[in-house]
Amino acid sequence: MRIILFLLALVLLVLPASAQARTEGIAAVVNQDAISMTDLNDRMRMIIVSAGLPPSKEIQDKLLKQVLNDLIDEQLKVQEAKRKEIEVSQGEVAAGFARIASQNNLSAEQFAAAIRRDGVSPATLERQIRAQIGWSKLIQQEMRPKVIVTDTDIDDYIGRLESAKGKSEYLASEIFLPVGEGNSEADVQQLAHKLVKEITSGKTPFFKVAQQFSGAAGATRGGDLGWVQQGQLDSALEQTLAGLEKDGVSMPVRTAEGFHILYLRNLRTLTDDTIPSRDEVFRIIGIQRLERMQTRELLELRSTAFIENRVQS
């Protein structure tokens, strides 16, 4: 049976003995809370399987820092939602769990039993659901009201498109792997090349890898960037896109922030027919600004938090 867990194909993965030995103890302390080694290994197991990567010690070692950083970010989100007195009821968590079960054509009880057989405690998934719901509520309550898109913003956006008519547009997706926050350039580069190899071999769809590995705001959408016009991206990324054929995947591209893997889903020439409507532009600008706001908020939470990484790599 194929179990979908936040778009994860989840099966039991037997970890090497070196990883099993780390299942006890604390992986990190985030302010007043701790992330256990069990939490870390459970999350890493799901990511490795969902991305179709081989369950080798080498892969686990390369993923360890990134997965731990993701869990730290998740814990910061939970703490901030709690600080803002945002409550997530057990009923909301149960509803989220039931929706995932429904995606697998199972009842909540059948789904819980299935993931237990695959070595994952339902409580682990429930914690993840609770964190996601809390952060979504915080975004809606605290950030979305601050996003303002004016008629001038829309006019300027459409004006830039009008002046770019005749130029190429790229329907693109990306996987972004940041360098920093405990991730060395060499480690991130090696991971990026491994992900490219897995994607181009046909073992794993690009969007699944993006959902689990990308550090960009669009990761939850499978790395979708939408239609990108010439001049909107870093010059190195734009040059890479221009060199790809439709359905092509790039080698890792280094920018100031980290490594990018690009996927060119389609391309076209910008014309009157392809310029979006004012309502579409309003939505595009709003999403872009909300994503930047979320990124800034998380960076600020990290900069002011007490974070102790206890994992020796």
Long-range contacts (C-beta under 8 A, 24 or more apart in sequence): 1-104, 1-114, 2-104, 3-104, 3-111, 3-114, 3-115, 3-118, 4-100, 4-103, 4-104, 5-46, 5-50, 5-100, 5-115, 5-120, 5-125, 6-100, 6-128, 6-211, 7-50, 7-208, 7-211, 8-46, 8-47, 8-49, 8-50, 8-208, 8-212, 9-49, 9-50, 10-46, 10-49, 10-50, 10-115, 10-118, 10-120, 11-49, 11-118, 12-117, 12-118, 12-119, 13-45, 13-48, 13-49, 13-55, 13-119, 14-55, 15-41, 15-45, 15-55, 15-60, 16-55, 16-56, 16-57, 16-60, 18-57, 19-44, 19-57, 19-60, 22-311, 25-310, 26-310, 27-68, 27-71, 27-309, 27-310, 27-311, 28-68, 28-71, 28-72, 28-307, 28-308, 28-309, 28-310, 28-311, 29-306, 29-307, 29-308, 29-310, 30-72, 30-75, 30-76, 30-79, 30-305, 30-306, 30-307, 31-76, 31-79, 31-305, 31-306, 31-307, 32-79, 33-75, 33-78, 33-79, 35-68, 35-71, 35-72, 35-75, 37-311, 39-71, 39-124, 40-64, 40-67, 40-68, 40-71, 40-311, 42-120, 42-121, 42-124, 43-67, 43-70, 43-71, 43-124, 45-119, 45-120, 46-120, 47-212, 47-213, 50-208, 50-211, 50-212, 51-195, 51-198, 51-204, 51-208, 51-209, 51-212, 51-213, 52-198, 52-203, 52-204, 52-208, 53-194, 53-198, 53-204, 59-194, 61-313, 62-187, 62-190, 62-191, 62-194, 63-191, 64-311, 64-313, 65-182, 65-183, 65-187, 65-311, 65-313, 66-177, 66-183, 66-191, 66-213, 68-182, 68-309, 68-311, 69-181, 69-182, 69-183, 72-302, 72-307, 73-298, 73-302, 74-128, 74-131, 75-131, 76-298, 76-301, 76-302, 76-305, 77-131, 77-134, 77-135, 77-138, 77-298, 77-301, 78-130, 78-131, 78-134, 78-135, 79-301, 80-135, 80-138, 80-297, 80-301, 81-134, 81-135, 81-137, 81-138, 82-134, 84-138, 84-141, 84-142, 86-134, 86-137, 86-138, 86-141, 88-130, 88-133, 88-134, 88-137, 92-133, 93-126, 93-129, 93-130, 93-133, 96-129, 96-132, 96-133, 97-122, 97-125, 97-126, 97-129, 100-125, 100-129, 139-290, 139-294, 143-290, 143-293, 143-294, 143-297, 144-290, 146-293, 147-286, 147-289, 147-290, 147-293, 149-282, 149-285, 149-286, 149-289, 153-285, 154-278, 154-281, 154-282, 154-285, 157-281, 157-284, 157-285, 158-275, 158-276, 158-278, 158-281, 160-229, 161-229, 161-270, 161-275, 161-276, 162-275, 164-229, 164-230, 164-231, 164-270, 165-270, 165-271, 165-272, 165-275, 166-269, 166-270, 166-271, 167-229, 167-230, 167-269, 167-270, 168-229, 168-230, 168-242, 168-267, 168-268, 168-269, 168-270, 169-227, 169-228, 169-229, 169-230, 169-267, 169-268, 169-269, 169-270, 169-274, 170-227, 170-228, 170-241, 170-242, 170-264, 170-266, 170-267, 171-226, 171-227, 171-228, 171-264, 171-265, 171-266, 171-267, 171-268, 172-225, 172-226, 172-228, 172-241, 172-262, 172-263, 172-264, 172-265, 173-206, 173-207, 173-210, 173-218, 173-222, 173-223, 173-224, 173-225, 173-262, 173-263, 173-265, 174-210, 174-214, 174-216, 174-218, 174-223, 174-225, 174-237, 174-260, 174-261, 174-262, 174-263, 175-206, 175-209, 175-210, 175-213, 175-214, 175-216, 175-223, 175-260, 175-261, 176-214, 176-215, 176-216, 176-219, 176-223, 176-257, 176-258, 176-259, 176-260, 177-213, 177-214, 177-215, 177-252, 177-258, 177-259, 177-260, 177-261, 178-215, 178-257, 178-258, 179-257, 179-258, 179-259, 180-258, 181-302, 182-309, 188-258, 188-259, 189-252, 189-254, 189-259, 192-252, 192-259, 192-261, 193-251, 193-252, 195-261, 196-249, 196-250, 196-251, 196-252, 196-261, 199-249, 199-261, 199-263, 200-249, 206-249, 206-263, 215-258, 217-291, 217-292, 217-294, 217-295, 218-291, 223-263, 226-284, 227-274, 229-270, 237-262
